[in-house]
Amino acid sequence: MKIRIKLPLLLIVIAGADILLIISNKSLRIFSSERLITAILLVSAIIIYGYTTRLVKRIGRISSKLDLIGRGEYYLEISDLPKDELGSLEEKLDKLASYNQGLIRKKQDEDFTLQTILSGIQEGVIILNCFGRITFINSAIERMFERDLKSLEGKFLMNLIRDKELDQVVTKIVLDTIKQENIEIQSKGNIYSIWISGLPGENMNIGVVLVIRNVTELRRLERMRTEFVANVSHELRTPLTSIKGFIETLLDGAAEDKETRERFLRVIYNESLRLQAIIDDLLTLSRIENKPLGIKREIAKFCFIQNAFLKIRPVIESYAEAKGLKINVLIPDDLPNVRIGEDLLSQVLLNLMENAVKYTAKGQISLLCSSREDFVIVEVKDTGCGIPEGDIARIFERFYRVDRARSREMGGTGLGLSIVKHIVEDSGGRITVASEVGKGSTFTCFLPRV
């Protein structure tokens, strides 16, 4: 019932009660005039007090709900309400609270989904307000810059990345002079590609979003690819130029002289062998790097080092004998087999020992093997010219040579050590080198034992 109806009815009830008291008093003469007035007032007060107490209680409950809504607490207790003005008001408040609760839950779900997506991507994401302060960062930024997320919230971008160009671009985007920009910067030895865009508001951008990607490794690989193409071109051009020059000389009449013709053909033949060796090594390196099924199976096989060495022993001994070098081999009979294919291990030993022979003028070459708990250690030592300390870090790079002129003279392709490194690492092992100029070098392979 409506309150505007309840109040007149309440007045009628009070008036009726008063009339009943007066009529009863006249007929029975229970009260005196003063007592009658007091009784009337008391009855009226009791009725009014009971009703107003109930109204105040309901208004207090509405006020409490308003306070909860003001604080953003929308989990209200909804119960059956009287069908009057206050009940209608309270019902609307409950519906408003329920609606807002749904909106907040939806926003929380969206925020959680967004956080999950941004945390899962590899790119770092930073959101700035219009003052350049950080309002959001994802976990990739923490990994990228090794900074705690909470320590960066509310800080200026310059606290994280100090770069003048980046700061200028962010300022221009906030002022809406440009919409977006993609720049590349260097910071603390790393290269970052940063995509920057504004968050549009009414009159100007209300913030900026930055997507940051660490491209240091990508740029390094691009540089390596460029150097590799340049090196391959150079390595192939040298023998091809030589072949072309000798053929042109023969065509110009030098072929008439038998001695000259045979000498030139011998050079052409040697240069063609060098070309074939370079191409074979490139194909081998490519096959190992791409790891086709055949290579995987061979690496997964088990073999004895003794068997692998027996395959290359005639070649190595003939090289060493031609230079007057002594070969020392120490392979214990009880040496366990290793987790690598026999052909691949033979290639590793051949490249290492052939290099040792090439760069040793006098002395000896040693192949020493021993066993540890998880690895079989294979050492190839020589008493050759050694490797300068500054070149040791690059010795396994493709086509890298310490002495280019001497390497070409000895017929090296510059790919042998790179092939060795890939084979050893693909088998789960590792290779190290120790060297001293004028005293020799030691290459140590740690091969996983079965």
Secondary structure, 3 states (H helix, E strand, C coil): CCHHHHHHHHHHHHHHHHHHHHHHHHHHCCCCHHHHHHHHHHHHHHHHHHHHHHHHHHHHHHHHHHHHHHCCCCCCCCCCCCCCHHHHHHHHHHHHHHHHHHHHHHHHHHHHHHHHHHHHCCCEEEEEECCCEEEEECHHHHHHHCCCHHHHCCCEHHHCCCCHHHHHHHHHHHCCCCCEEEEEEEECCEEEEEEEEEEECCCCEEEEEEEEEECHHHHHHHHHHHHHHHHHHHHHHHHHHHHHHHHHHHHCCHHHCHHHHHHHHHHHHHHHHHHHHHHHHHHHHHHHHHCCHHHHHHHHCCECHHHHHHHHHHHHHHHHHHHCCEEEEECCCCCCCECCCHHHHHHHHHHHHHHHHHCCCCCEEEEEEEECCCEEEEEEEECCCCCCHHHHCCCCCCCCCCCHHHHHHCCCCCCHHHHHHHHHHHCCCEEEEEEECCCEEEEEEEEEEC
